[in-house]
């Protein structure tokens, strides 16, 4: 009996670890995706700064939205309601939330 293994394609074994994502083939799309990534990171940072100024219900909305904010153009286009709810919460927070509203607007512009 032969102990030959024929693998056709990529094989990934992940044992344990944290936040494993599989194979990274690099960034597709170049600078534009870098711009999208930077916009998502900026929005995420601003949301974290805004959270202490929110009501518990508003904070829950932001907490639920944070994992949905990924630098993936297709995913963000499908998650338009998440972006809208974040912008609405920020607008309701008043002047302290204006930078978040602006960041959401910039992100939406990049998705067009």
FENTAVEN-V319213 format. One record per backbone hydrogen bond with DSSP energy under -0.5 kcal/mol. CO is the residue of the C=O (numbers start at 1). NH is the residue of the N-H. E is the energy in kcal/mol with one decimal. If there is no record, write none. Layout:
CO,NH,E
CO,NH,E
//
This chain:
4,6,-0.5
5,7,-0.7
6,8,-0.5
7,9,-0.7
12,14,-0.5
13,15,-0.5
14,16,-0.6
23,25,-0.7
29,32,-0.9
30,33,-0.6
30,34,-1.5
31,35,-2.4
32,36,-2.1
33,37,-2.8
34,38,-2.2
35,39,-2.1
36,40,-2.4
37,41,-2.5
38,42,-2.4
39,43,-2.3
40,44,-2.6
41,45,-2.4
42,46,-2.5
43,47,-2.4
44,48,-1.9
45,49,-1.8
46,50,-1.8
47,51,-1.7
50,53,-2.5
51,54,-1.7
55,59,-2.9
56,60,-1.9
57,61,-1.8
58,62,-2.2
59,63,-2.8
60,64,-2.4
61,65,-1.5
62,66,-2.1
63,67,-0.6
65,68,-1.4
65,69,-0.8
66,69,-1.2
68,70,-1.4
70,72,-2.3
71,73,-0.5
72,76,-2.8
73,77,-2.0
74,78,-1.6
75,79,-1.1
77,80,-0.8
79,82,-0.7
79,83,-1.7
80,84,-2.5
81,85,-2.5
82,86,-2.2
83,87,-2.4
84,88,-2.3
85,89,-2.3
86,90,-2.4
87,91,-2.5
88,92,-2.2
89,93,-1.1
91,94,-1.3
93,96,-0.6
94,97,-2.0
95,98,-1.2
97,100,-0.7
97,101,-2.0
98,102,-2.5
99,103,-2.0
100,104,-2.6
101,105,-2.1
102,106,-2.2
103,107,-2.2
104,108,-2.6
105,109,-2.1
106,110,-1.7
107,111,-1.1
108,112,-0.5
109,112,-0.9
//
